[in-house]
Amino acid sequence: MKLARTCFLLLPLSLVACNATLPQIAETGAAVASATGYNNQAQLIRAIKETLELGSSRATASLSASGGYANSSLYRIGLPANLQPIASNLRQLGLGAQIDKVEALMNQGAEKAAGEAATVFIDAVRNMSVTDALGIIRGSDTAATDYFRAQTEASLRQRYQPIIQQNLEQIGFYSQYKQLLNTYNLLPIANKPSLDLEQHALNMALDGLFKQVAVEEKLIRKDPVQRGSQIIGAVFGQKQ
């Protein structure tokens, strides 16, 4: 019985190796689901979705925690590279505390905004079609992350922007900065570097978020039984 169960678990892998079509994989998925205690393909897809929900929830939880960005060697948000020489000069003039405050507020804003991503990701997973789910199974190590980004980035930008703006408004000279930025943007200078701290923080926050989702996805694929279920182990190819 154990041998038969193992054979059923490995069936989708042989189909993937042979470049089987999605309908073929779907049909075999139903057999695998039944063999492992899931009644039908719908439950198989639901198991995959639950695992992806878990991975995205872990990513958002880690980044939305206090210091999730600020204390990360990978995701900490500093001033844009083109402003670093100016920031260095300001530090030499004794304005380091002000520079540190700006960077701290950008990171705190990103951490607050990351809490908004969990609901968006869960909605994306729950609205995922069978074809989308099977495509993720057959895709690269970051296929789910790529799917999330395509489906959610526009919505996340809308949610993130006011949160990051509100945080940066705590800077004492924020209104003056915005006036200078508007004047700067109107200057007829070709290829001038961007000085928009809001957009910089927003872009860095989202990039960090999707990078961490990719980390979690790779962990799911590496150890899907531990992070999901036995059926996930069969689909993602982890031999136990």
Backbone as CSV, one residue per row, in Angstrom:
resi,resn,N_x,N_y,N_z,CA_x,CA_y,CA_z,C_x,C_y,C_z
1,MET,0.842,-1.205,0.000,0.000,0.000,0.000,0.874,1.250,0.000
2,LYS,1.951,1.197,0.820,2.858,2.339,0.884,3.522,2.583,-0.457
3,LEU,3.912,1.478,-1.158,4.546,1.605,-2.472,3.575,2.225,-3.468
4,ALA,2.338,1.778,-3.442,1.332,2.323,-4.358,1.110,3.802,-4.101
5,ARG,1.096,4.159,-2.832,0.908,5.562,-2.472,2.054,6.411,-2.996
6,THR,3.280,5.884,-2.876,4.459,6.612,-3.366,4.399,6.780,-4.865
7,CYS,3.964,5.751,-5.580,3.850,5.838,-7.039,2.859,6.924,-7.440
8,PHE,1.739,6.954,-6.712,0.756,7.995,-7.013,1.340,9.376,-6.782
9,LEU,2.152,9.510,-5.736,2.732,10.806,-5.413,3.701,11.281,-6.475
10,LEU,4.355,10.351,-7.146,5.368,10.709,-8.120,4.821,10.890,-9.531
11,LEU,3.558,10.576,-9.745,2.991,10.674,-11.086,3.093,12.072,-11.690
12,PRO,2.749,13.137,-10.950,2.837,14.460,-11.567,4.245,14.813,-11.983
13,LEU,5.247,14.302,-11.260,6.627,14.624,-11.582,7.020,14.056,-12.929
14,SER,6.559,12.841,-13.221,6.901,12.233,-14.500,6.257,13.004,-15.639
15,LEU,5.045,13.521,-15.395,4.376,14.303,-16.430,5.095,15.612,-16.687
16,VAL,5.540,16.267,-15.613,6.271,17.520,-15.786,7.546,17.287,-16.568
17,ALA,8.246,16.187,-16.229,9.498,15.874,-16.918,9.266,15.637,-18.401
18,CYS,8.082,15.145,-18.762,7.771,14.855,-20.166,7.068,16.032,-20.850
19,ASN,7.013,17.171,-20.169,6.358,18.353,-20.729,4.893,18.084,-21.067
20,ALA,4.202,17.444,-20.142,2.799,17.133,-20.368,1.983,18.418,-20.414
21,THR,0.803,18.319,-21.024,-0.068,19.485,-21.117,-0.755,19.717,-19.784
22,LEU,-1.292,20.928,-19.609,-1.992,21.240,-18.366,-3.185,20.320,-18.121
23,PRO,-3.988,19.992,-19.134,-5.093,19.054,-18.882,-4.606,17.695,-18.387
24,GLN,-3.464,17.218,-18.926,-2.924,15.937,-18.467,-2.520,16.017,-17.000
25,ILE,-1.861,17.126,-16.655,-1.451,17.283,-15.263,-2.672,17.401,-14.360
26,ALA,-3.674,18.133,-14.826,-4.889,18.295,-14.042,-5.558,16.952,-13.788
27,GLU,-5.620,16.117,-14.822,-6.246,14.806,-14.682,-5.483,13.947,-13.684
28,THR,-4.145,13.957,-13.792,-3.338,13.178,-12.861,-3.423,13.770,-11.462
29,GLY,-3.542,15.099,-11.372,-3.667,15.733,-10.072,-4.870,15.217,-9.313
30,ALA,-5.958,14.975,-10.013,-7.149,14.438,-9.360,-6.876,13.052,-8.798
31,ALA,-6.126,12.224,-9.549,-5.791,10.885,-9.073,-4.893,10.957,-7.853
32,VAL,-3.919,11.860,-7.895,-3.021,12.014,-6.751,-3.790,12.482,-5.533
33,ALA,-4.672,13.438,-5.738,-5.460,13.945,-4.632,-6.253,12.833,-3.964
34,SER,-6.876,11.991,-4.780,-7.662,10.892,-4.243,-6.787,9.898,-3.498
35,ALA,-5.609,9.592,-4.054,-4.721,8.600,-3.454,-4.180,9.048,-2.106
36,THR,-4.102,10.344,-1.885,-3.516,10.839,-0.649,-4.553,11.399,0.321
37,GLY,-5.797,11.108,0.073,-6.826,11.506,1.007,-7.582,12.754,0.627
38,TYR,-7.236,13.378,-0.500,-7.980,14.515,-1.001,-8.999,13.981,-2.006
39,ASN,-10.214,14.472,-1.949,-11.284,13.866,-2.726,-11.252,14.216,-4.204
40,ASN,-10.724,15.369,-4.563,-10.781,15.767,-5.957,-9.719,16.812,-6.252
41,GLN,-9.662,17.193,-7.529,-8.651,18.156,-7.942,-8.834,19.498,-7.251
42,ALA,-10.072,19.888,-6.995,-10.322,21.171,-6.338,-9.616,21.241,-4.998
43,GLN,-9.597,20.127,-4.274,-8.901,20.102,-2.994,-7.393,20.165,-3.189
44,LEU,-6.912,19.551,-4.249,-5.487,19.628,-4.565,-5.084,21.086,-4.799
45,ILE,-5.842,21.791,-5.627,-5.545,23.189,-5.908,-5.666,24.019,-4.638
46,ARG,-6.660,23.708,-3.810,-6.830,24.452,-2.559,-5.619,24.256,-1.643
47,ALA,-5.065,23.050,-1.635,-3.871,22.792,-0.819,-2.696,23.636,-1.293
48,ILE,-2.568,23.751,-2.610,-1.501,24.592,-3.169,-1.721,26.045,-2.767
49,LYS,-2.947,26.513,-2.873,-3.241,27.892,-2.520,-2.961,28.156,-1.047
50,GLU,-3.314,27.207,-0.192,-3.077,27.382,1.237,-1.587,27.504,1.536
51,THR,-0.782,26.727,0.830,0.654,26.793,1.035,1.207,28.130,0.577
52,LEU,0.718,28.632,-0.556,1.176,29.925,-1.057,0.717,31.062,-0.145
53,GLU,-0.467,30.918,0.423,-0.928,31.902,1.396,0.020,31.946,2.590
54,LEU,0.436,30.764,3.036,1.340,30.695,4.175,2.664,31.377,3.865
55,GLY,3.206,31.108,2.689,4.476,31.712,2.309,4.405,33.218,2.227
56,SER,3.355,33.748,1.595,3.227,35.204,1.471,2.950,35.843,2.825
57,SER,2.201,35.152,3.683,1.922,35.686,5.014,3.198,35.777,5.843
58,ARG,4.066,34.773,5.711,5.332,34.825,6.433,6.191,35.989,5.968
59,ALA,6.199,36.223,4.666,7.007,37.324,4.121,6.507,38.663,4.645
60,THR,5.203,38.877,4.595,4.669,40.160,5.053,4.818,40.319,6.557
61,ALA,4.691,39.222,7.297,4.844,39.303,8.755,6.260,39.707,9.139
62,SER,7.250,39.149,8.449,8.641,39.457,8.800,8.995,40.898,8.473
63,LEU,8.470,41.423,7.365,8.824,42.785,6.965,7.976,43.843,7.667
64,SER,6.789,43.483,8.114,5.940,44.451,8.800,6.276,44.565,10.282
65,ALA,7.105,43.655,10.776,7.526,43.729,12.173,8.436,44.938,12.375
66,SER,8.512,45.415,13.598,9.395,46.546,13.898,10.830,46.196,13.521
67,GLY,11.444,47.002,12.670,12.803,46.729,12.210,12.874,45.780,11.040
68,GLY,11.706,45.393,10.501,11.687,44.447,9.385,12.498,44.928,8.197
69,TYR,12.451,46.212,7.941,13.295,46.823,6.906,14.542,47.458,7.522
70,ALA,14.330,48.253,8.553,15.415,49.056,9.114,16.592,48.216,9.589
71,ASN,16.315,47.028,10.147,17.385,46.193,10.700,17.845,45.107,9.737
72,SER,17.348,45.145,8.511,17.695,44.113,7.531,18.891,44.552,6.696
73,SER,19.857,43.661,6.586,21.010,43.950,5.726,20.624,43.887,4.251
74,LEU,19.511,43.231,3.948,19.071,43.085,2.554,18.097,44.170,2.128
75,TYR,17.214,44.582,3.023,16.091,45.417,2.615,16.083,46.825,3.211
76,ARG,17.040,47.144,4.035,17.061,48.476,4.636,17.063,49.548,3.538
77,ILE,16.231,50.574,3.720,16.089,51.637,2.727,16.945,52.833,3.130
78,GLY,17.925,53.131,2.307,18.737,54.326,2.517,18.357,55.385,1.503
79,LEU,19.022,56.516,1.555,18.770,57.552,0.554,19.177,57.048,-0.823
80,PRO,18.590,57.581,-1.879,18.986,57.169,-3.232,20.486,57.362,-3.448
81,ALA,21.060,56.515,-4.298,22.504,56.562,-4.538,22.958,57.938,-5.005
82,ASN,22.139,58.598,-5.821,22.540,59.904,-6.339,22.530,61.004,-5.279
83,LEU,21.923,60.729,-4.109,21.916,61.702,-3.019,22.969,61.410,-1.964
84,GLN,23.635,60.265,-2.064,24.601,59.882,-1.041,25.750,60.894,-0.912
85,PRO,26.315,61.410,-2.012,27.379,62.422,-1.856,26.900,63.661,-1.103
86,ILE,25.660,64.096,-1.385,25.095,65.259,-0.682,24.902,64.925,0.789
87,ALA,24.384,63.710,1.053,24.163,63.297,2.436,25.477,63.242,3.207
88,SER,26.525,62.778,2.541,27.835,62.705,3.188,28.327,64.098,3.572
89,ASN,28.130,65.049,2.683,28.534,66.425,2.977,27.715,67.007,4.127
90,LEU,26.426,66.696,4.148,25.570,67.192,5.223,25.964,66.605,6.571
91,ARG,26.377,65.353,6.560,26.836,64.729,7.806,28.087,65.433,8.328
92,GLN,28.964,65.791,7.414,30.179,66.489,7.816,29.870,67.869,8.392
93,LEU,28.725,68.420,8.023,28.304,69.725,8.529,27.477,69.604,9.808
94,GLY,27.407,68.381,10.347,26.693,68.168,11.596,25.216,67.893,11.453
95,LEU,24.771,67.532,10.243,23.352,67.267,10.008,23.043,65.778,9.878
96,GLY,23.915,64.964,10.445,23.724,63.512,10.356,22.436,63.032,10.986
97,ALA,22.040,63.670,12.094,20.807,63.248,12.779,19.594,63.427,11.877
98,GLN,19.578,64.510,11.109,18.460,64.756,10.198,18.430,63.726,9.074
99,ILE,19.595,63.363,8.569,19.662,62.333,7.525,19.179,60.997,8.075
100,ASP,19.617,60.673,9.281,19.197,59.415,9.923,17.682,59.390,10.119
101,LYS,17.103,60.546,10.456,15.657,60.604,10.674,14.905,60.335,9.380
102,VAL,15.381,60.920,8.289,14.733,60.694,6.992,14.763,59.206,6.643
103,GLU,15.916,58.567,6.808,16.029,57.148,6.479,15.176,56.295,7.419
104,ALA,15.147,56.663,8.695,14.328,55.904,9.649,12.853,55.984,9.282
105,LEU,12.395,57.163,8.877,10.985,57.331,8.518,10.637,56.558,7.244
106,MET,11.568,56.491,6.296,11.313,55.715,5.086,11.152,54.234,5.432
107,ASN,12.009,53.728,6.303,11.926,52.319,6.681,10.693,52.022,7.517
108,GLN,10.352,52.927,8.431,9.148,52.724,9.230,7.901,52.741,8.360
109,GLY,7.894,53.622,7.362,6.763,53.657,6.439,6.634,52.361,5.665
110,ALA,7.775,51.806,5.216,7.753,50.536,4.490,7.241,49.411,5.377
111,GLU,7.628,49.425,6.654,7.171,48.386,7.585,5.678,48.469,7.825
112,LYS,5.164,49.690,7.980,3.713,49.860,8.145,2.969,49.395,6.891
113,ALA,3.505,49.761,5.739,2.847,49.416,4.479,2.842,47.912,4.236
114,ALA,3.900,47.225,4.681,3.982,45.776,4.443,2.812,45.034,5.060
115,GLY,2.280,45.574,6.143,1.111,44.936,6.761,-0.101,44.933,5.847
116,GLU,-0.132,45.862,4.889,-1.243,45.944,3.940,-1.168,44.841,2.884
117,ALA,0.014,44.261,2.703,0.207,43.325,1.593,-0.449,41.975,1.840
118,ALA,-0.561,41.568,3.098,-1.075,40.229,3.397,-2.453,40.009,2.789
119,THR,-3.362,40.949,3.002,-4.721,40.810,2.475,-4.731,40.779,0.953
120,VAL,-3.898,41.633,0.336,-3.837,41.678,-1.126,-3.344,40.352,-1.677
121,PHE,-2.321,39.777,-1.049,-1.781,38.500,-1.510,-2.802,37.371,-1.338
122,ILE,-3.457,37.355,-0.203,-4.436,36.291,0.050,-5.575,36.364,-0.968
123,ASP,-6.031,37.573,-1.283,-7.072,37.725,-2.302,-6.584,37.214,-3.657
124,ALA,-5.319,37.505,-3.982,-4.766,37.045,-5.260,-4.708,35.530,-5.320
125,VAL,-4.331,34.896,-4.216,-4.261,33.441,-4.181,-5.658,32.840,-4.307
126,ARG,-6.616,33.377,-3.583,-7.965,32.820,-3.600,-8.648,33.010,-4.947
127,ASN,-8.246,34.043,-5.687,-8.819,34.270,-7.010,-8.047,33.562,-8.115
128,MET,-7.029,32.834,-7.746,-6.191,32.135,-8.717,-6.973,31.011,-9.397
129,SER,-6.821,30.931,-10.702,-7.500,29.870,-11.443,-6.702,28.574,-11.370
130,VAL,-7.337,27.468,-11.776,-6.647,26.183,-11.834,-5.438,26.275,-12.759
131,THR,-5.618,26.920,-13.904,-4.517,27.058,-14.852,-3.356,27.838,-14.239
132,ASP,-3.677,28.917,-13.499,-2.629,29.696,-12.832,-1.874,28.832,-11.828
133,ALA,-2.614,28.088,-11.027,-1.983,27.260,-9.992,-1.087,26.200,-10.605
134,LEU,-1.571,25.532,-11.641,-0.760,24.502,-12.285,0.444,25.110,-12.992
135,GLY,0.272,26.316,-13.528,1.403,26.998,-14.146,2.481,27.306,-13.132
136,ILE,2.074,27.644,-11.911,3.037,27.915,-10.846,3.786,26.656,-10.464
137,ILE,3.069,25.538,-10.428,3.715,24.261,-10.105,4.823,23.963,-11.098
138,ARG,4.547,24.212,-12.364,5.492,23.865,-13.428,6.532,24.950,-13.664
139,GLY,6.355,26.101,-13.049,7.213,27.236,-13.334,8.534,27.220,-12.578
140,SER,9.205,28.364,-12.619,10.502,28.516,-11.967,10.339,28.549,-10.454
141,ASP,11.470,28.659,-9.755,11.447,28.694,-8.295,10.730,29.927,-7.757
142,THR,10.519,30.918,-8.616,9.823,32.134,-8.182,8.570,32.386,-9.018
143,ALA,7.987,31.340,-9.566,6.800,31.497,-10.417,5.640,32.112,-9.653
144,ALA,5.448,31.712,-8.388,4.359,32.280,-7.591,4.614,33.752,-7.312
145,THR,5.868,34.093,-7.022,6.217,35.494,-6.769,5.968,36.338,-8.011
146,ASP,6.352,35.814,-9.165,6.120,36.525,-10.417,4.621,36.736,-10.637
147,TYR,3.819,35.719,-10.311,2.373,35.818,-10.435,1.838,36.891,-9.481
148,PHE,2.300,36.846,-8.213,1.873,37.834,-7.239,2.173,39.254,-7.715
149,ARG,3.387,39.442,-8.227,3.792,40.796,-8.624,2.917,41.312,-9.773
150,ALA,2.677,40.436,-10.746,1.860,40.837,-11.888,0.429,41.175,-11.465
151,GLN,-0.084,40.426,-10.486,-1.475,40.585,-10.085,-1.696,41.683,-9.044
152,THR,-0.674,41.998,-8.257,-0.906,42.838,-7.071,-0.123,44.138,-7.014
153,GLU,0.896,44.317,-7.857,1.777,45.478,-7.669,1.031,46.804,-7.784
154,ALA,0.138,46.924,-8.747,-0.598,48.182,-8.914,-1.439,48.489,-7.674
155,SER,-2.117,47.467,-7.153,-2.934,47.656,-5.962,-2.076,47.996,-4.751
156,LEU,-0.940,47.316,-4.622,-0.052,47.581,-3.491,0.516,48.995,-3.540
157,ARG,0.839,49.480,-4.716,1.350,50.849,-4.837,0.321,51.847,-4.319
158,GLN,-0.935,51.626,-4.632,-1.989,52.527,-4.167,-2.113,52.494,-2.646
159,ARG,-1.935,51.316,-2.069,-2.035,51.190,-0.614,-0.798,51.732,0.097
160,TYR,0.362,51.497,-0.500,1.623,51.903,0.123,1.822,53.414,0.117
161,GLN,1.468,54.054,-1.002,1.845,55.455,-1.208,1.392,56.382,-0.070
162,PRO,0.117,56.369,0.346,-0.272,57.290,1.420,0.392,56.973,2.752
163,ILE,0.683,55.699,3.006,1.331,55.327,4.265,2.750,55.873,4.310
164,ILE,3.484,55.698,3.230,4.853,56.198,3.174,4.868,57.722,3.196
165,GLN,3.919,58.346,2.497,3.840,59.807,2.497,3.580,60.330,3.909
166,GLN,2.624,59.725,4.612,2.294,60.170,5.966,3.497,60.054,6.890
167,ASN,4.285,59.018,6.699,5.465,58.867,7.537,6.497,59.956,7.253
168,LEU,6.723,60.216,5.959,7.712,61.223,5.593,7.257,62.633,5.966
169,GLU,5.971,62.835,6.124,5.471,64.156,6.516,5.902,64.533,7.930
170,GLN,6.416,63.560,8.674,6.917,63.850,10.013,8.256,64.585,9.976
171,ILE,8.881,64.624,8.794,10.105,65.405,8.639,9.742,66.881,8.762
172,GLY,10.487,67.622,9.550,10.143,69.017,9.799,10.145,69.892,8.565
173,PHE,10.971,69.550,7.585,11.077,70.388,6.398,10.381,69.753,5.194
174,TYR,9.413,68.874,5.441,8.798,68.115,4.352,8.108,69.019,3.335
175,SER,7.345,70.007,3.799,6.613,70.874,2.873,7.575,71.674,2.006
176,GLN,8.681,72.136,2.605,9.681,72.860,1.824,10.339,71.936,0.803
177,TYR,10.587,70.704,1.233,11.187,69.723,0.316,10.281,69.488,-0.889
178,LYS,8.982,69.349,-0.665,8.047,69.104,-1.760,8.012,70.296,-2.722
179,GLN,8.106,71.498,-2.187,8.124,72.670,-3.054,9.379,72.689,-3.919
180,LEU,10.510,72.373,-3.284,11.760,72.319,-4.041,11.722,71.219,-5.091
181,LEU,11.111,70.072,-4.728,11.022,68.949,-5.657,10.176,69.327,-6.869
182,ASN,9.056,70.007,-6.634,8.202,70.422,-7.747,8.937,71.377,-8.680
183,THR,9.700,72.302,-8.098,10.477,73.239,-8.913,11.558,72.505,-9.697
184,TYR,12.225,71.584,-9.023,13.291,70.805,-9.657,12.750,69.998,-10.830
185,ASN,11.578,69.380,-10.642,10.996,68.543,-11.700,10.605,69.352,-12.930
186,LEU,10.385,70.661,-12.760,10.013,71.517,-13.888,11.222,72.042,-14.659
187,LEU,12.410,71.847,-14.104,13.605,72.351,-14.781,13.826,71.595,-16.096
188,PRO,14.128,72.317,-17.180,14.326,71.668,-18.497,15.715,71.055,-18.629
189,ILE,15.974,70.071,-17.766,17.271,69.393,-17.767,17.058,67.949,-18.204
190,ALA,17.798,67.524,-19.214,17.655,66.150,-19.716,18.334,65.163,-18.768
191,ASN,17.689,64.022,-18.584,18.257,62.914,-17.807,18.658,63.321,-16.395
192,LYS,17.912,64.224,-15.807,18.249,64.609,-14.432,17.834,63.501,-13.467
193,PRO,18.616,63.253,-12.426,18.299,62.173,-11.480,17.054,62.498,-10.668
194,SER,16.342,61.486,-10.274,15.144,61.680,-9.463,15.535,62.001,-8.024
195,LEU,14.848,62.962,-7.443,15.054,63.329,-6.044,13.805,63.035,-5.205
196,ASP,12.891,62.252,-5.760,11.612,61.965,-5.103,11.798,60.865,-4.065
197,LEU,11.846,61.241,-2.797,12.063,60.272,-1.717,10.866,59.339,-1.554
198,GLU,9.651,59.845,-1.800,8.463,58.998,-1.672,8.517,57.840,-2.663
199,GLN,8.780,58.157,-3.927,8.827,57.112,-4.937,10.002,56.175,-4.699
200,HIS,11.107,56.721,-4.236,12.262,55.879,-3.918,11.914,54.888,-2.806
201,ALA,11.319,55.394,-1.720,10.947,54.520,-0.607,9.901,53.498,-1.044
202,LEU,8.947,53.944,-1.856,7.897,53.054,-2.346,8.482,51.925,-3.192
203,ASN,9.364,52.273,-4.116,9.969,51.259,-4.983,10.823,50.275,-4.184
204,MET,11.602,50.804,-3.250,12.458,49.943,-2.437,11.624,49.033,-1.528
205,ALA,10.532,49.570,-0.997,9.658,48.781,-0.129,9.054,47.607,-0.895
206,LEU,8.559,47.873,-2.093,7.942,46.813,-2.890,8.981,45.801,-3.380
207,ASP,10.140,46.285,-3.785,11.188,45.361,-4.212,11.578,44.424,-3.069
208,GLY,11.725,44.985,-1.874,12.057,44.151,-0.717,10.970,43.139,-0.417
209,LEU,9.722,43.586,-0.533,8.598,42.684,-0.274,8.618,41.492,-1.217
210,PHE,8.735,41.747,-2.504,8.687,40.647,-3.469,9.936,39.765,-3.387
211,LYS,11.056,40.340,-3.021,12.252,39.513,-2.812,12.045,38.551,-1.645
212,GLN,11.400,39.031,-0.583,11.162,38.159,0.564,10.102,37.108,0.247
213,VAL,9.100,37.475,-0.538,8.122,36.468,-0.981,8.830,35.383,-1.789
214,ALA,9.785,35.785,-2.629,10.548,34.807,-3.414,11.349,33.884,-2.510
215,VAL,11.915,34.434,-1.448,12.651,33.606,-0.476,11.726,32.549,0.115
216,GLU,10.539,32.979,0.529,9.584,32.040,1.125,9.117,31.003,0.111
217,GLU,8.928,31.420,-1.128,8.500,30.469,-2.159,9.558,29.395,-2.367
218,LYS,10.814,29.795,-2.402,11.887,28.817,-2.592,11.939,27.838,-1.422
219,LEU,11.668,28.327,-0.220,11.633,27.442,0.948,10.479,26.451,0.845
220,ILE,9.338,26.925,0.341,8.191,26.036,0.146,8.544,24.931,-0.839
221,ARG,9.170,25.305,-1.933,9.531,24.317,-2.949,10.609,23.361,-2.449
222,LYS,11.485,23.858,-1.586,12.562,23.022,-1.063,12.043,22.025,-0.038
223,ASP,11.084,22.462,0.795,10.561,21.595,1.846,9.044,21.734,1.932
224,PRO,8.335,21.349,0.860,6.886,21.587,0.799,6.070,20.763,1.780
225,VAL,6.548,19.594,2.160,5.790,18.782,3.121,5.754,19.477,4.467
226,GLN,6.907,19.979,4.897,6.985,20.663,6.177,6.156,21.931,6.183
227,ARG,6.097,22.622,5.038,5.441,23.918,4.972,4.033,23.841,4.395
228,GLY,3.632,22.675,3.951,2.299,22.561,3.367,1.643,21.247,3.714
229,SER,1.836,20.256,2.855,1.214,18.957,3.059,1.922,17.926,2.191
230,GLN,1.539,16.672,2.340,2.156,15.605,1.559,1.858,15.769,0.073
231,ILE,0.666,16.242,-0.227,0.305,16.428,-1.636,1.158,17.515,-2.268
232,ILE,1.505,18.535,-1.492,2.380,19.589,-1.997,3.768,19.021,-2.257
233,GLY,4.188,18.118,-1.393,5.480,17.474,-1.603,5.525,16.735,-2.917
234,ALA,4.437,16.084,-3.280,4.394,15.365,-4.548,4.435,16.312,-5.723
235,VAL,3.664,17.376,-5.647,3.564,18.311,-6.766,4.874,19.059,-6.999
236,PHE,5.491,19.507,-5.916,6.717,20.286,-6.063,7.968,19.422,-6.157
237,GLY,7.817,18.120,-6.019,8.934,17.238,-6.295,9.872,16.954,-5.154
238,GLN,9.435,17.192,-3.909,10.311,16.923,-2.773,10.159,15.474,-2.370
239,LYS,11.226,14.712,-2.394,11.190,13.307,-1.986,11.422,13.233,-0.473
240,GLN,10.533,12.556,0.186,10.642,12.417,1.634,11.039,11.010,2.003
